[in-house]
Amino acid sequence: MARKTSYRKTYSRKPAGRSFLNRLLRGLLLILFSLLFIGIIYHYRKGLAYYLGFKSEKVLDEDAVDKHLSDVRNIRVLENHKGKVIGIDVSEFQGKVDWEEVEILDEKYPVQFVFIRATAGNDRVDRQFKRNWEGAKENKIMRGAYHYYRPNENSIEQANLFIKTVKLQKGDLPPVLDIEKLPKNQPLDSLKKGLKRWLNKVEKHYQVRPIIYSGERYYADFLKEEFGDYLFWIANYNFYREKIEDDWLFWQFTEKASLPGIKHRVDVNIYNGDLEQLHFITVE
């Protein structure tokens, strides 16, 4: 009778040194993430204390959480720019603004200027422009008007619409050209020529050089070099950006602020200077 052969199971054994290194690495990563989390909490401690300690009385839905996170950053940015001038910009998307109530942001920062959308493209007048334009003036808020530029429409027609709509007075801010989109059916050079035609015609009419508004990426990629003679108003809502750049005249740092007198969320801007310097650039 043949002898039955038995087989013993074998197990691969991990080297003790490698197992120890893996545990050490996991421990170090856990410590690193914990320190990072603590650092973020400490960095935004004032904003968190204000909004979580005084305003959170119930469980928040997703939109509310997003808004509160934005509020925390907004407080941090405003604290970093004490001495700078704070303002807003509005259009028909904010609905009917109660200008008598538009005074203080976050119970601490006075709203001292406003940019108001006047026109868009070659045929669109903002439905709330007249009301906003007059309301800001009546309530002694420094005002400026901006035009939303459509790259695929005639630049001179767009400039004419803005000039027809906006009557600047002494003490108003310079006109603003808002460019955010790239053209669909024309080269970039044609877009730049159109922008220059709008800027030149508007400057000739008002006898003041316009300001250009755009997003930071658009500004860096398409405008910064060729339009270096102009002052820029830059939009950047990045959570980690907390200070204005030296070459930005205005910084639009949020589109999600809450303000008495305005039912919907509103953009908030910082002027890169004090109130006296802001008055210096107004229409004479």
C-alpha positions as CSV (number, residue, x, y, z in Angstrom):
1,M,0.0,0.0,0.0
2,A,1.4,3.3,-1.1
3,R,2.2,5.8,1.7
4,K,0.0,8.9,1.6
5,T,1.9,12.0,1.2
6,S,0.8,14.9,3.3
7,Y,1.4,18.6,2.5
8,R,1.9,21.3,5.1
9,K,0.5,24.7,4.3
10,T,3.1,27.4,4.2
11,Y,2.6,31.1,4.9
12,S,4.7,34.0,3.6
13,R,6.0,36.0,6.5
14,K,6.4,39.7,6.0
15,P,9.7,41.0,7.3
16,A,9.2,42.6,10.7
17,G,11.1,45.7,9.6
18,R,8.7,46.4,6.7
19,S,5.6,46.0,8.9
20,F,7.1,48.5,11.5
21,L,7.8,51.0,8.8
22,N,4.3,50.8,7.4
23,R,2.8,51.4,10.8
24,L,5.2,54.3,11.4
25,L,4.3,55.8,8.0
26,R,0.6,55.6,8.7
27,G,1.1,57.2,12.1
28,L,3.1,60.0,10.7
29,L,0.4,60.7,8.0
30,L,-2.3,60.7,10.6
31,I,-0.3,63.2,12.7
32,L,0.3,65.4,9.6
33,F,-3.4,65.5,8.6
34,S,-4.4,66.2,12.2
35,L,-1.9,69.1,12.4
36,L,-3.2,70.5,9.1
37,F,-6.8,70.3,10.3
38,I,-5.9,72.1,13.6
39,G,-3.9,74.7,11.6
40,I,-6.9,75.5,9.4
41,I,-9.2,75.7,12.4
42,Y,-6.7,78.1,14.1
43,H,-6.2,80.1,11.0
44,Y,-9.9,80.8,10.6
45,R,-10.7,80.8,14.4
46,K,-12.3,84.2,14.5
47,G,-14.6,83.6,11.6
48,L,-15.5,80.1,12.9
49,A,-16.1,81.5,16.4
50,Y,-18.4,84.2,15.1
51,Y,-20.5,82.0,12.8
52,L,-20.5,78.8,14.7
53,G,-20.6,80.3,18.2
54,F,-23.2,82.9,17.6
55,K,-25.2,82.1,14.5
56,S,-25.6,78.3,14.2
57,E,-28.6,77.3,16.2
58,K,-29.8,74.4,14.0
59,V,-28.5,71.8,11.6
60,L,-27.5,73.4,8.3
61,D,-28.3,72.1,4.9
62,E,-25.7,71.8,2.2
63,D,-26.2,75.3,0.8
64,A,-26.1,76.8,4.3
65,V,-22.9,75.0,5.1
66,D,-21.4,76.4,1.8
67,K,-22.5,79.9,2.7
68,H,-21.1,79.7,6.2
69,L,-17.7,78.5,4.9
70,S,-17.8,81.4,2.6
71,D,-18.7,83.8,5.4
72,V,-15.7,82.5,7.5
73,R,-13.3,83.3,4.6
74,N,-14.9,86.7,4.0
75,I,-14.3,87.7,7.6
76,R,-10.7,86.6,7.3
77,V,-10.2,88.6,4.1
78,L,-11.8,91.7,5.6
79,E,-9.6,91.5,8.7
80,N,-6.5,91.3,6.5
81,H,-7.5,94.6,4.8
82,K,-8.2,97.0,7.6
83,G,-7.7,100.5,6.3
84,K,-8.8,99.5,2.8
85,V,-12.1,100.6,1.3
86,I,-14.9,98.0,1.0
87,G,-17.6,98.1,-1.7
88,I,-20.0,95.9,-3.7
89,D,-21.3,95.5,-7.2
90,V,-24.9,94.9,-8.2
91,S,-27.1,94.2,-11.2
92,E,-30.7,93.1,-11.8
93,F,-29.7,89.7,-10.4
94,Q,-29.8,91.2,-6.9
95,G,-33.4,92.3,-7.4
96,K,-34.7,95.5,-6.0
97,V,-32.1,96.9,-3.6
98,D,-33.2,98.9,-0.6
99,W,-30.4,101.5,-0.7
100,E,-31.3,103.0,2.6
101,E,-30.4,99.7,4.3
102,V,-27.1,99.2,2.4
103,E,-24.6,100.5,5.0
104,I,-22.6,98.0,7.0
105,L,-21.2,94.6,6.0
106,D,-21.0,92.0,8.8
107,E,-21.9,94.7,11.3
108,K,-18.4,96.2,11.1
109,Y,-17.3,97.2,7.6
110,P,-19.0,100.3,5.9
111,V,-19.9,99.9,2.2
112,Q,-18.3,103.0,0.6
113,F,-18.6,102.3,-3.1
114,V,-20.7,100.3,-5.6
115,F,-20.3,99.3,-9.2
116,I,-23.6,99.0,-11.0
117,R,-24.2,97.1,-14.2
118,A,-25.5,99.5,-16.8
119,T,-25.4,97.6,-20.1
120,A,-24.6,94.2,-21.7
121,G,-23.7,93.7,-25.4
122,N,-25.1,96.1,-28.0
123,D,-28.7,96.0,-27.0
124,R,-29.2,95.2,-23.3
125,V,-29.8,97.8,-20.6
126,D,-29.9,96.4,-17.1
127,R,-33.4,96.4,-15.8
128,Q,-32.4,97.8,-12.4
129,F,-29.8,100.2,-13.6
130,K,-31.8,103.5,-13.3
131,R,-33.1,102.5,-9.9
132,N,-29.7,101.4,-8.6
133,W,-27.9,104.4,-10.1
134,E,-30.2,106.9,-8.5
135,G,-30.5,105.0,-5.2
136,A,-26.7,104.9,-4.6
137,K,-26.4,108.6,-5.3
138,E,-29.3,109.5,-3.0
139,N,-27.7,107.5,-0.2
140,K,-24.2,109.0,-0.6
141,I,-22.5,105.8,-1.8
142,M,-19.8,106.4,-4.3
143,R,-20.9,104.8,-7.6
144,G,-19.5,103.6,-10.8
145,A,-21.1,101.9,-13.9
146,Y,-19.9,98.8,-15.8
147,H,-20.6,97.3,-19.2
148,Y,-20.7,93.5,-19.8
149,Y,-18.8,93.0,-23.0
150,R,-20.0,90.3,-25.5
151,P,-17.1,89.3,-27.7
152,N,-19.2,88.4,-30.7
153,E,-21.0,91.7,-31.0
154,N,-19.8,95.0,-32.5
155,S,-17.6,96.9,-30.1
156,I,-18.6,100.4,-31.2
157,E,-22.3,99.6,-30.9
158,Q,-21.6,98.3,-27.4
159,A,-19.7,101.5,-26.5
160,N,-22.5,103.7,-27.9
161,L,-25.1,101.9,-25.8
162,F,-23.1,102.4,-22.7
163,I,-22.5,106.1,-23.5
164,K,-26.2,106.6,-24.2
165,T,-27.2,104.9,-20.9
166,V,-24.7,106.3,-18.4
167,K,-24.4,109.9,-17.5
168,L,-21.3,110.2,-15.2
169,Q,-21.1,113.1,-12.8
170,K,-18.4,114.6,-10.7
171,G,-17.4,112.2,-8.0
172,D,-18.4,109.0,-9.9
173,L,-15.9,106.2,-10.4
174,P,-14.4,105.6,-13.9
175,P,-16.4,103.5,-16.4
176,V,-15.6,99.8,-16.3
177,L,-15.4,97.2,-19.1
178,D,-16.3,93.7,-17.9
179,I,-14.7,91.1,-20.1
180,E,-15.0,87.4,-19.1
181,K,-15.6,85.4,-22.3
182,L,-13.6,84.4,-25.3
183,P,-15.0,84.8,-28.8
184,K,-16.5,81.9,-30.7
185,N,-15.9,82.9,-34.3
186,Q,-13.0,85.3,-34.3
187,P,-9.3,85.1,-33.4
188,L,-8.0,86.5,-30.1
189,D,-6.4,89.5,-32.0
190,S,-9.8,90.6,-33.2
191,L,-11.1,90.4,-29.7
192,K,-8.3,92.6,-28.4
193,K,-8.9,95.2,-31.2
194,G,-12.6,95.3,-30.3
195,L,-11.8,95.8,-26.6
196,K,-9.4,98.7,-27.5
197,R,-12.1,100.3,-29.7
198,W,-14.6,100.2,-26.8
199,L,-12.0,101.6,-24.4
200,N,-10.9,104.4,-26.7
201,K,-14.4,105.5,-27.6
202,V,-15.6,105.5,-23.9
203,E,-12.4,107.3,-22.8
204,K,-12.8,110.0,-25.4
205,H,-16.4,110.6,-24.4
206,Y,-16.0,110.8,-20.6
207,Q,-12.4,112.1,-20.6
208,V,-11.4,109.5,-18.1
209,R,-9.6,106.2,-18.7
210,P,-11.8,103.1,-18.1
211,I,-11.0,100.3,-15.7
212,I,-11.0,96.7,-16.9
213,Y,-12.7,93.9,-15.0
214,S,-11.9,90.2,-15.5
215,G,-11.1,87.0,-13.7
216,E,-7.5,86.5,-12.6
217,R,-6.8,83.7,-15.1
218,Y,-8.3,85.6,-18.0
219,Y,-6.3,88.7,-16.9
220,A,-3.0,86.8,-16.7
221,D,-3.5,84.9,-20.0
222,F,-5.0,87.5,-22.3
223,L,-4.9,91.1,-20.9
224,K,-2.0,91.8,-18.6
225,E,0.7,92.4,-21.2
226,E,-1.2,94.1,-24.0
227,F,-3.4,96.3,-21.7
228,G,-0.7,97.2,-19.2
229,D,-1.7,100.9,-19.4
230,Y,-5.0,100.2,-17.8
231,L,-6.0,99.7,-14.2
232,F,-7.6,96.3,-13.3
233,W,-10.4,95.1,-11.2
234,I,-9.8,91.4,-10.7
235,A,-12.2,88.6,-9.6
236,N,-10.7,85.7,-7.6
237,Y,-12.8,83.7,-5.1
238,N,-10.2,81.1,-4.2
239,F,-10.6,80.0,-0.6
240,Y,-6.9,80.2,0.0
241,R,-6.3,83.7,-1.4
242,E,-6.5,86.2,1.4
243,K,-4.7,89.3,0.2
244,I,-5.0,91.7,-2.8
245,E,-2.1,91.8,-5.3
246,D,-0.2,95.0,-5.7
247,D,-1.1,95.4,-9.4
248,W,-4.9,95.0,-8.7
249,L,-6.8,98.2,-8.3
250,F,-9.9,96.4,-7.0
251,W,-10.3,92.8,-5.9
252,Q,-13.7,91.0,-6.1
253,F,-13.0,88.3,-3.4
254,T,-16.5,86.8,-3.0
255,E,-19.8,86.5,-4.8
256,K,-21.6,85.0,-1.8
257,A,-21.9,87.8,0.8
258,S,-25.0,88.8,2.7
259,L,-25.9,92.5,3.2
260,P,-28.9,94.3,4.7
261,G,-31.0,95.8,1.9
262,I,-30.2,93.1,-0.6
263,K,-32.2,89.9,-0.7
264,H,-29.8,87.8,-2.8
265,R,-26.1,87.2,-2.3
266,V,-23.8,89.9,-3.5
267,D,-20.3,90.5,-4.7
268,V,-17.9,92.3,-2.3
269,N,-14.8,94.2,-3.4
270,I,-11.7,95.7,-1.8
271,Y,-10.1,98.9,-3.2
272,N,-6.3,98.8,-3.0
273,G,-6.0,102.0,-1.0
274,D,-7.7,104.3,1.4
275,L,-10.8,106.5,0.9
276,E,-8.7,109.6,0.0
277,Q,-6.9,107.6,-2.8
278,L,-10.3,106.3,-4.1
279,H,-11.6,109.9,-4.3
280,F,-8.5,110.8,-6.3
281,I,-9.5,108.5,-9.2
282,T,-13.1,109.7,-9.5
283,V,-14.5,111.8,-12.4
284,E,-13.6,115.5,-12.0
